[in-house]
Amino acid sequence: MQTDTWTKQEVIELWKKRTPVLILDVRDEAKFQAGTLTSEFAAIKNVPYVRMREQDKPVPEEIESIARKAQIITICTTGNKAKKAAALLRAHGYEAKALRGGLTAWNQPEEENDSAR
């Protein structure tokens, strides 16, 4: 069982429970602007992984207070960069996990997600 990632269904369950969630899209700004996950149940911010690695603090000050109080879910296209970003955030004391399979898995119909497990 992977503990460093959330499945689509687990994320939906978090939202149903009204767990505070911050989604960090770690792709570059152009990809974020082209489209990302949307939800009325979570704050969604773009913090590119490259920038996270280069800064002293992986989260910009303007979202620091949200990040400290929420379950952070990092997302990218396939989940690889999101896993690295979540690990970096955990190393800095944040509660962070990546979305397993990234936006590619998120956008698949449920039956495809189920068969991929």
N, C-alpha and C positions, 0 to 999 in steps of 0.2 A: 504494500500500500504506500503510495507516494504521499508524503506529508508536506512537500514544498510546492504543491500545486492544488488548484481547485478545478473541478470539472464544471461544465456549464450548469448541470443540475445542482451542484453544491452552491454555486453562486446564486442561483434562483432561490434556493432554500434560505440563504443568508438574507436576501431581500425580503422574503416572506416573514422572517423573524424580526424584521426591521433592525438588523444589525447595522451599525454605522459602517459604511463602505466607501473607500476612496479608490477609484480606478485610475491608475497611472498608465497612460499609453506611452510606452518607452520608444516608440518609433520616431523618426525625424518629423519635424513640424509639417513638411509638405504632405507626407503620408497621413498624418493626423488630420490635417485640413481636408484631405480627400475623403475621409470617412473613418469613423471609429464606432465603438460600441456606445449605445445610448441607453440611459435608464433614468426614470424618475426617482429611483430609490438610491442613487449613488452620485457623489460628486465625481466628475470626470475631468482629469487634467492631463496635459501633455508635458512630460519631462523626459526628453530623449536620454537614452542610456549613456550615450557618449558624454553628455553633459553631466550626468550623475557621477560618472567615474572621474571626471576632471575636477569636480568641485570638492571643497573640504566637507561640505554637507551634501548628501545626495538629493535632498528635497529643498526646493527654494523656500525662503523665509515666509513668503506670502501664503504657503499652504502647510507650513510646519504644524500649526495648531490642529488643523484637520487631520493631518497624517498621524499625529500622536494619539488621537482619540478614535481612530477608525481601523478596521481591517483593510489593509492595502492589497489590492489585486492588480498586479502588473500585467499588461497585455502588449503583444506585438502581433506580427502576422502569423507566425507558426508556433510561438511559445519559447523558442530558444533564447532570444535576447531577454524576454520577460523573466525567465528563470534566473539568469545572471543578475538582472536588476533586483529581483526579490531577495536573492542571496546577499547582495550588497546592502540593501535596506535592513535586512535582519542583522547584519554585522554592525549596523549603526543603531540597533535597538528598536527597530520598528517591527510591527506585526505585518509581515508581507508574504504573500504567496503568488505564484504566477497562474494565469489561466491556462490550463492544460490544452495544448493544441492551438492556442492563440485564436485570433479572429477567424482563421480558416475553420477551426472546429466549431466556434460559436455560430457561424453562419450556415453550418450544415443542418439539414433536417434532423430531428431527434433520432430517428431509426438509424441514420448513418453514424451518429455519435455513439449509440448503444453498441453497434457492431464493431466499432473500433477499439473497444475495451478489451 
